[in-house]
Amino acid sequence: MPVRGIGMGVPSMTVEEAGLNEFWPVLVLLGVVVAGVVLTYGVARVLAVRRTALEVAPFSGGLPPAQHAFSRFHVRWYPVTMVFLAFDMEMVFMYPWTLVVSRVGPAAVIEMFAFLAILLAGVVYAWREGALRWT
């Protein structure tokens, strides 16, 4: 025996009909997304230039490259990158903080100094490990 809808103004339909009708928009959207991805990959494959990475020299201001583009970076660049990210994250959080510090009050100032203390601990660690030396 089919279960009918309950309530005033609700059209009666079976559970099977209600479940199928609810998922049609989702299935249509999924089909559109899959078709869009397939179309994008197809257009990229048709319009792609047939070259390997070794045939195209990297552009360096018109000068011939000193080393291959796939060469590895020296290990000293990774701590420098971490120090840069520490300062970068500081600025990302400080600009919005300046807008809300007057509304929030002393709690915002305390939280910012705690955040800066954590970043300073990372910079001191990098300095102690020699990440800021270039020799």
C-alpha positions in Angstrom: 0.0 0.0 0.0 1.6 3.3 -1.0 2.2 6.0 1.6 0.5 9.3 0.8 1.6 12.8 1.7 0.3 14.3 5.0 -0.9 17.8 5.6 -3.0 20.4 4.0 -2.2 21.5 0.5 0.4 18.8 0.0 -0.2 16.8 -3.2 -0.5 13.1 -2.6 2.2 10.9 -4.2 3.9 7.7 -3.4 7.2 7.5 -1.6 8.9 6.2 -4.7 7.6 9.2 -6.8 8.6 11.7 -4.1 12.2 10.3 -3.9 12.7 10.2 -7.7 11.3 13.7 -8.2 13.5 15.2 -5.5 16.7 14.0 -7.2 16.1 15.0 -10.8 17.6 18.5 -10.3 20.6 17.0 -8.7 21.1 14.5 -11.5 20.6 17.1 -14.2 23.2 19.4 -12.5 25.6 16.4 -12.2 25.2 15.7 -15.9 25.8 19.3 -16.8 29.0 19.4 -14.7 30.3 16.1 -16.1 29.5 17.4 -19.7 31.3 20.7 -18.9 34.4 18.9 -17.6 34.5 16.5 -20.6 34.0 19.4 -23.0 36.8 21.4 -21.4 39.3 18.6 -21.5 38.3 17.9 -25.2 38.8 21.5 -26.2 42.2 21.6 -24.3 43.3 18.4 -26.1 42.3 19.8 -29.5 43.9 23.2 -29.0 47.1 22.1 -27.2 50.5 22.8 -28.7 52.4 19.5 -29.1 55.7 20.2 -27.4 57.6 18.6 -24.6 58.9 20.5 -21.6 62.5 20.1 -22.8 61.9 21.7 -26.2 60.7 25.0 -24.7 63.4 27.0 -22.8 62.1 29.0 -19.8 62.1 32.8 -20.3 64.5 34.7 -18.2 64.6 38.2 -19.5 66.1 37.1 -22.8 69.2 35.5 -21.2 69.9 31.8 -21.7 69.0 29.8 -18.5 71.9 29.0 -16.2 70.4 25.7 -15.1 67.6 23.4 -16.1 64.0 24.4 -15.2 63.5 21.0 -13.4 66.6 21.4 -11.2 66.2 21.2 -7.4 66.4 24.1 -5.1 69.0 24.3 -2.4 67.8 23.2 1.0 68.5 26.6 2.5 65.6 28.1 0.6 63.0 26.1 2.5 63.6 27.8 5.9 63.7 31.2 4.2 60.3 30.3 2.7 59.0 29.4 6.2 60.1 32.8 7.6 58.5 34.6 4.7 55.2 32.7 5.3 55.4 33.7 9.0 55.6 37.4 8.1 53.0 37.0 5.4 50.5 35.4 7.7 51.2 38.1 10.2 50.1 40.7 7.7 47.1 38.7 6.5 45.7 38.7 10.0 46.7 42.1 11.1 44.9 44.1 8.4 41.4 42.8 9.3 42.3 43.0 13.0 42.8 46.7 12.8 39.2 47.1 11.7 37.7 45.2 14.7 40.1 46.1 17.5 38.1 49.1 18.6 34.9 47.2 18.7 36.2 44.1 20.5 38.5 46.0 23.0 41.4 44.6 25.1 40.6 41.0 24.2 41.5 41.6 20.6 44.8 43.2 21.6 45.7 40.3 23.9 44.8 37.8 21.1 47.0 39.6 18.6 50.0 39.7 20.9 49.6 36.0 21.6 49.5 35.4 17.8 52.6 37.6 17.3 54.4 35.8 20.1 53.8 32.4 18.3 55.1 33.9 15.1 58.1 35.4 16.9 58.9 32.1 18.4 59.0 30.6 14.8 61.3 33.4 13.6 63.6 33.0 16.6 63.8 29.3 16.0 64.7 29.9 12.3 67.3 32.5 13.3 68.8 30.1 15.9 68.9 27.3 13.2 70.7 29.6 10.8 68.0 30.2 8.3 68.8 33.8 8.0 72.5 33.3 7.2 73.5 33.4 3.6 76.9 31.6 3.8 
